[in-house]
């Protein structure tokens, strides 16, 4: 429960920051986060193919 409250608080802070930042800064930050998530997903998928889980 505490984790959920902290996550919602952090999301509120980030959304408030984005509301006051210029659109170009928000778009660049969103693109960087998207690339970071895509790279993470590809690395996870490739590692699971090489090392299948025991379950």
Secondary structure, DSSP 8 states (H G I E B T S, - for coil): -HHHHHHHHHHHHHHHHHHHS-HHHHHHHHHHHHHHHHHHHHHHHHHHHHS----
